[in-house]
Amino acid sequence: MSDWQTFFDMGGYALYVWGSFGVSAVLMIAEPILLRGRHKAVIKRVARIARMNAPEVKQ
């Protein structure tokens, strides 16, 4: 076996090791994307509540 093949085989645990690595990578990429969406939703909600609580200006 070549050194690279041994490395990627991970002593017979390659599926577990690389699967775990892949899932972790996907979650680390997805988290900021999901947080950005939640942040925008919170900003809209706070703005809506602020408009509802603001005193009305009568002319």
SEVEXTI-399107 format. One line per field, with one value per residue (C-alpha): residue number from 1; x, y, z. Coordinates in nm, 2 decimals, m for minus. Example, Ala and Ser with C-alpha at 12.3 -4.5 7.8 and 13.67 -1.06 7.14 Angstrom:
residues 2
nr = 1 | 2;
u = 1.23 | 1.37;
v = m0.45 | m0.11;
w = 0.78 | 0.71;
***
This chain:
residues 59
nr = 1 | 2 | 3 | 4 | 5 | 6 | 7 | 8 | 9 | 10 | 11 | 12 | 13 | 14 | 15 | 16 | 17 | 18 | 19 | 20 | 21 | 22 | 23 | 24 | 25 | 26 | 27 | 28 | 29 | 30 | 31 | 32 | 33 | 34 | 35 | 36 | 37 | 38 | 39 | 40 | 41 | 42 | 43 | 44 | 45 | 46 | 47 | 48 | 49 | 50 | 51 | 52 | 53 | 54 | 55 | 56 | 57 | 58 | 59;
u = 0.00 | 0.11 | 0.14 | m0.15 | m0.37 | m0.29 | m0.36 | m0.70 | m0.78 | m0.74 | m0.67 | m1.00 | m1.21 | m1.21 | m1.59 | m1.64 | m1.35 | m1.43 | m1.80 | m1.76 | m1.53 | m1.79 | m2.08 | m1.88 | m1.77 | m2.13 | m2.26 | m1.98 | m2.08 | m2.45 | m2.44 | m2.34 | m2.59 | m2.87 | m2.77 | m2.78 | m3.14 | m3.24 | m3.06 | m3.26 | m3.59 | m3.51 | m3.43 | m3.76 | m3.95 | m3.78 | m3.86 | m4.22 | m4.26 | m4.09 | m4.34 | m4.63 | m4.52 | m4.43 | m4.67 | m4.89 | m4.83 | m5.16 | m5.17;
v = 0.00 | 0.35 | 0.60 | 0.80 | 0.50 | 0.41 | 0.76 | 0.77 | 0.42 | 0.54 | 0.19 | 0.06 | 0.34 | 0.56 | 0.56 | 0.67 | 0.93 | 1.08 | 1.07 | 1.26 | 1.51 | 1.56 | 1.61 | 1.85 | 2.05 | 2.08 | 2.19 | 2.45 | 2.59 | 2.58 | 2.75 | 3.10 | 3.08 | 2.99 | 3.25 | 3.52 | 3.43 | 3.44 | 3.77 | 3.93 | 3.79 | 3.93 | 4.27 | 4.28 | 4.17 | 4.43 | 4.70 | 4.59 | 4.60 | 4.94 | 5.07 | 4.93 | 5.09 | 5.43 | 5.71 | 5.81 | 6.15 | 6.33 | 6.62;
w = 0.00 | m0.07 | 0.21 | 0.07 | 0.05 | 0.41 | 0.52 | 0.35 | 0.47 | 0.83 | 0.96 | 0.85 | 1.00 | 0.69 | 0.65 | 1.01 | 1.00 | 0.66 | 0.72 | 1.05 | 0.88 | 0.60 | 0.84 | 1.05 | 0.74 | 0.61 | 0.95 | 0.99 | 0.65 | 0.71 | 1.06 | 0.94 | 0.66 | 0.90 | 1.15 | 0.88 | 0.80 | 1.17 | 1.22 | 0.94 | 1.08 | 1.42 | 1.28 | 1.09 | 1.40 | 1.62 | 1.36 | 1.35 | 1.73 | 1.74 | 1.48 | 1.68 | 2.00 | 1.85 | 1.93 | 1.63 | 1.48 | 1.42 | 1.17;
***
